Amino acid sequence: MAMFYVQAVRSWLRDLKKRKERKERESAFVENGSKLLEKLIASCNGRSIPIRTFSAQQLHLATNNYCEPHLEYWYKGSLEGRIVLVNRLSDAKILAYLTINDIVISAQMSGHSNVLKPIGCCLDTPCPILVYEFAANGILADRIYVSRVTELRHQPMVWERRLKIARQIAHAISYLHTAFERPVIHMSIHMRSILLDEHDVPKLSTFLFSVSIPEGETDVKAYQGFRKTRFCAPEFRGSGKVTEKTDVYYFGELLLELLTGEDSSNINRSKIDDSSILVQYMHNRAQGFCINEIVDPTIFADGEGGASLQRQLQAVLDLALICTEKDPHRRPTMVDVTKQLRRIERERAFIENGSKLLEKLIVTCNDKSIPIRSFSAQELQLATNNYKNPLRKLWYKGYLGGRSFFVKPIPDYKIWADFAINDLVMSAQMSSHKNVLKPIGCCLETQSPILVYESAMNDFLMDRIYVSHDIRQQHQPMEWSSRLKVARQIAHAISYLHTAFSRPVIHMAIHMRNILLDEHDGEIDVEVYDGLWNVYFNPPELEATGKVTEKSDVYYFGELLLELLTGEKSYNITQLATDKYSSLIAYIHTCAQACCINEIVDPAIFSGKGDVSLEQQLQAVLDLGLTCTEEDPQRRPTMVDVTKELRRIERFVL
């Protein structure tokens, strides 16, 4: 009997504990939920901002019981097949209000591409747990404070990327200051509040301590705990109040860290007094040092020095010093800081790209005058409606001064700048040839130049040849006589490239994507570098040695001829009766002798007529395509001979 009472008491105590825990969760949910709802209503101006709620159990399961932190207070989790970041702080009462502040302002800012987007929260706990989009590359601090880590877990970030991140974060803070009825002060702009996604796109986070300036006021009291730190803004330390200029100070501190690779609160490399902080040191000593002695040595590690880089670094240092002036009235606004950073970025790109272009034009153009117009980045953004409607990958239609043209922005990687300049220079050299797309100008303000060409009304040759691959059948297949004319004109343009200059030029990218058609189906060959990894079947000699000659272009042209004949993509055969061969060239070389010409060519060619003379012409082009794609380059004809042969074939009487 006594045993029964003991068990009953234990059961009652367990139930009591469960009821108490449930009551605490319900109480926390009601309290936190009402605060969150109140704050969302007050701040979101009627806009719908979806914030999901998760249970504490869901987040325990998602993070494997919070066993491995991804970063400090950040845990990697998986919810419904999606990787997320879970931000869990301690259960201190004061942090509940700060956490709600964080998610509300994050939600307000979620439309900005450089802010970490909230997904939802758990309100069951005394301090809400927040759920955000995943940032795969961790915090910015790990990529900048590399010199102080003995074991290098991360590669130090290159300067171009640091500067781009500075400009993007400056824009996010400008948005925070100007996009709402009452300016919001972030108050926590530092390396650990900036996360990086898988492409190193920065995401501003940590709005815990953010405050908005009341209507009719110019400043506001902020979280007083910051006043005790050595590196808070001087006006905040003095009065406990902040303005937008306080964020400017913190951003200036961030700029100095990006420049030096140092933690502003713990200087490691510079030989200075321990009591000093980075801002103080820079204001006292910057004038007496060369820029190379101040900046992070890893910035120069890739050999990318030079006067233009030093000017850019000096300009950023000067901006950081102005941002960290003691008197807040002498600091610029974040809008002005963003504009200045954009100008600094563009100036170096303009100088470097401009000098490369000028040098290459002088070397290659043999004293001929080749007018290349210069456009601003803003002009081209307006002309293309902010690059909203691409014609095809990397091609956009634009309108300027009542004239239509094609705009080709190049990916923003250092290596592509040289390719873009090469493209423009070669196009300029070839501009007198009627079958070359004529360059109009370029924009040199971006890291990789943006190219501007004359418009080609009928778009791309591939759309008129690969018709059988197009489910929507948007285009009429091109008739044979037009295909043959295209082949002959492109052959002539390549012959010109090989013979018209003191040194032969190899095109290396002769394929359907690089041939555009004007309003009369007149053919325009676009001289672009498309990357050898995009050319699916390279000439055997390139695969073997990595070297090319004019005969390599003959091989590519032979591949083009076979595509014009069959209507097939050389790397994706769909219509021909074959499952043995990986490429069109392999198939044709193996099966051409055993097949009738009618079995090989595009059926659309015979839709009009199909007599003996047409078959003879098709056979002659097939034979030429086979000769051009011989494995041994010595057995291939020259492009001059190919052009002559195509002219002869065209003259067959049909």
SULTA-V159920 format. One record per run of one state. SS is the DSSP state (alpha for helix, beta for strand, coil for the rest). FROM is the first residue (numbers start at 1). TO is the last residue. If there is no record, write none. Layout:
BEGIN
ss & from & to
SS & FROM & TO
SS & FROM & TO
END
This chain:
BEGIN
ss & from & to
coil & 1 & 1
alpha & 2 & 43
coil & 44 & 51
beta & 52 & 53
coil & 54 & 55
alpha & 56 & 62
coil & 63 & 68
beta & 69 & 71
coil & 72 & 73
beta & 74 & 79
coil & 80 & 81
beta & 82 & 87
coil & 88 & 92
alpha & 93 & 108
coil & 109 & 114
beta & 115 & 115
coil & 116 & 117
beta & 118 & 122
coil & 123 & 128
beta & 129 & 133
coil & 134 & 138
beta & 139 & 139
coil & 140 & 140
alpha & 141 & 148
coil & 149 & 158
alpha & 159 & 178
coil & 179 & 183
beta & 184 & 185
coil & 186 & 190
alpha & 191 & 193
beta & 194 & 196
coil & 197 & 201
beta & 202 & 204
coil & 205 & 210
beta & 211 & 212
coil & 213 & 219
beta & 220 & 221
coil & 222 & 223
alpha & 224 & 228
coil & 229 & 233
alpha & 234 & 239
coil & 240 & 240
beta & 241 & 242
coil & 243 & 243
alpha & 244 & 260
coil & 261 & 262
beta & 263 & 263
coil & 264 & 265
beta & 266 & 266
coil & 267 & 277
alpha & 278 & 288
coil & 289 & 290
alpha & 291 & 294
coil & 295 & 296
alpha & 297 & 300
coil & 301 & 306
alpha & 307 & 323
coil & 324 & 327
alpha & 328 & 330
coil & 331 & 333
alpha & 334 & 364
coil & 365 & 372
beta & 373 & 374
coil & 375 & 376
alpha & 377 & 383
coil & 384 & 389
beta & 390 & 392
coil & 393 & 394
beta & 395 & 400
coil & 401 & 402
beta & 403 & 409
coil & 410 & 413
alpha & 414 & 429
coil & 430 & 435
beta & 436 & 436
coil & 437 & 438
beta & 439 & 443
coil & 444 & 449
beta & 450 & 454
coil & 455 & 459
beta & 460 & 460
coil & 461 & 461
alpha & 462 & 465
coil & 466 & 466
alpha & 467 & 469
coil & 470 & 479
alpha & 480 & 499
coil & 500 & 511
alpha & 512 & 514
beta & 515 & 517
coil & 518 & 522
beta & 523 & 525
coil & 526 & 531
alpha & 532 & 534
coil & 535 & 539
alpha & 540 & 545
coil & 546 & 549
alpha & 550 & 566
coil & 567 & 568
beta & 569 & 569
coil & 570 & 571
beta & 572 & 572
coil & 573 & 583
alpha & 584 & 591
coil & 592 & 596
alpha & 597 & 600
coil & 601 & 602
alpha & 603 & 606
coil & 607 & 611
alpha & 612 & 628
coil & 629 & 632
alpha & 633 & 635
coil & 636 & 638
alpha & 639 & 650
coil & 651 & 654
END
